């Protein structure tokens, strides 16, 4: 392929058209971005004006609230409270421990009823079995 003056001229024109098209595209993009910046600036100014108005309103309301309120008149009435002493006796609970699994159950727990007699241990409080290493069943939690 020989480079002739016509070929060089055509290629040069084509390159200039492409450059011109790219410059127009970039110019449009810059114009759109500038419009967006102006819109954002206008919105920011409007918001700042609104913030200043709200701040002045807040200061006015705070000043109104700082005024001492009139003291209401209070009538003093004495009431005597009658107290009855009652003593509740806690229900004695018994606990069953499984020697093989080292679990502690309430006597009424369905799992406690499944424990074999030779593996059962009866306790009157929670303290002793926990000290022996028993873990609490879900019925005790």
C-alpha positions as CSV (number, residue, x, y, z in Angstrom):
1,X,0.0,0.0,0.0
2,X,1.5,3.2,-1.1
3,X,1.1,6.4,0.8
4,X,0.0,9.0,-1.6
5,X,-0.9,12.5,-0.9
6,X,-4.6,11.7,-1.2
7,X,-4.4,8.8,1.3
8,X,-2.5,11.0,3.8
9,X,-5.0,13.8,3.3
10,X,-8.0,11.4,3.8
11,X,-6.5,9.9,6.9
12,X,-5.6,13.3,8.3
13,X,-9.2,14.6,7.7
14,X,-10.6,11.4,9.3
15,X,-8.4,11.9,12.4
16,X,-9.5,15.6,12.7
17,X,-13.2,14.6,12.5
18,X,-12.7,12.1,15.3
19,X,-10.8,14.6,17.4
20,X,-13.6,17.2,16.8
21,X,-16.3,14.6,17.8
22,X,-14.4,13.7,21.0
23,X,-14.0,17.4,21.9
24,X,-17.7,18.0,21.5
25,X,-18.6,14.9,23.6
26,X,-16.2,16.1,26.4
27,X,-17.6,19.6,26.2
28,X,-21.1,18.3,26.7
29,X,-20.0,16.1,29.6
30,X,-18.3,19.1,31.3
31,X,-21.4,21.3,30.7
32,X,-23.6,18.6,32.4
33,X,-21.3,18.4,35.3
34,X,-21.2,22.1,35.7
35,X,-25.1,22.2,35.7
36,X,-25.1,19.5,38.4
37,X,-22.6,21.5,40.5
38,X,-24.8,24.6,40.3
39,X,-27.9,22.6,41.3
40,X,-26.1,21.1,44.3
41,X,-24.8,24.6,45.3
42,X,-28.3,26.1,45.1
43,X,-29.7,23.2,47.2
44,X,-27.0,23.6,49.8
45,X,-27.7,27.4,50.1
46,X,-31.4,26.6,50.6
47,X,-30.6,24.0,53.2
48,X,-28.3,26.4,55.1
49,X,-31.1,29.1,55.1
50,X,-33.5,26.5,56.5
51,X,-31.0,25.4,59.2
52,X,-30.5,29.0,60.3
53,X,-34.3,29.5,60.6
54,X,-34.6,26.3,62.6
55,X,-31.7,27.3,64.9
56,X,-33.3,30.6,65.7
57,X,-36.6,28.9,66.3
58,X,-34.9,26.5,68.7
59,X,-33.2,29.3,70.6
60,X,-36.6,31.1,70.9
61,X,-38.3,27.9,72.2
62,X,-35.4,27.3,74.7
63,X,-35.7,30.9,76.0
64,X,-39.5,30.3,76.5
65,X,-38.9,27.1,78.3
66,X,-36.4,28.6,80.7
67,X,-39.0,30.8,82.3
68,X,-40.0,29.5,85.7
69,X,-43.3,27.8,85.7
70,X,-45.9,28.9,88.3
71,X,-45.9,26.6,91.3
72,X,-49.1,24.7,91.7
73,X,-50.8,24.7,95.0
74,X,-50.5,21.4,96.9
75,X,-52.9,20.1,99.4
76,X,-51.3,17.9,102.0
77,X,-53.3,14.8,102.9
78,X,-51.9,12.2,105.1
79,X,-52.8,8.6,104.4
80,X,-52.2,5.8,106.8
81,X,-51.3,2.5,105.2
82,X,-52.3,-0.7,106.9
83,X,-49.8,-3.4,106.6
84,X,-50.7,-7.0,107.2
85,X,-47.9,-9.4,108.0
86,X,-48.1,-12.7,106.2
87,X,-45.5,-15.4,106.2
88,X,-45.3,-17.6,103.2
89,X,-43.8,-21.0,103.5
90,X,-42.0,-22.1,100.4
91,X,-43.0,-25.4,99.0
92,X,-40.3,-27.9,99.7
93,X,-38.9,-29.1,96.5
94,X,-37.0,-32.2,95.9
95,X,-34.5,-32.9,93.2
96,X,-33.5,-36.0,91.4
97,X,-30.0,-36.5,90.1
98,X,-28.9,-39.1,87.4
99,X,-25.6,-40.6,88.5
100,X,-24.7,-41.6,85.0
101,X,-25.3,-38.3,83.2
102,X,-24.7,-36.0,86.2
103,X,-27.9,-34.1,85.4
104,X,-30.1,-32.6,88.1
105,X,-33.9,-32.6,87.6
106,X,-37.0,-31.5,89.5
107,X,-39.0,-34.5,90.9
108,X,-41.9,-33.7,88.5
109,X,-39.6,-33.5,85.4
110,X,-40.6,-36.0,82.7
111,X,-36.9,-36.8,82.2
112,X,-36.5,-37.6,85.9
113,X,-39.2,-40.2,85.7
114,X,-37.1,-42.1,83.1
115,X,-34.1,-42.5,85.4
116,X,-33.4,-46.0,86.5
117,X,-33.7,-46.6,90.3
118,X,-30.1,-47.7,90.8
119,X,-28.9,-44.5,89.0
120,X,-31.1,-42.1,91.0
121,X,-29.9,-39.8,93.7
122,X,-32.4,-37.8,95.8
123,X,-31.6,-34.3,97.1
124,X,-33.5,-31.8,99.2
125,X,-31.7,-28.7,97.9
126,X,-29.8,-27.6,94.8
127,X,-26.6,-26.7,96.6
128,X,-25.2,-30.1,97.4
129,X,-25.7,-31.6,93.9
130,X,-24.2,-28.6,92.2
131,X,-21.2,-28.9,94.5
132,X,-20.9,-32.5,93.5
133,X,-20.7,-31.6,89.8
134,X,-24.3,-32.1,88.6
135,X,-25.6,-29.9,85.8
136,X,-29.1,-28.4,85.8
137,X,-31.8,-29.8,83.5
138,X,-33.9,-27.3,81.4
139,X,-36.7,-27.7,84.0
140,X,-34.5,-25.9,86.6
141,X,-33.4,-23.0,84.5
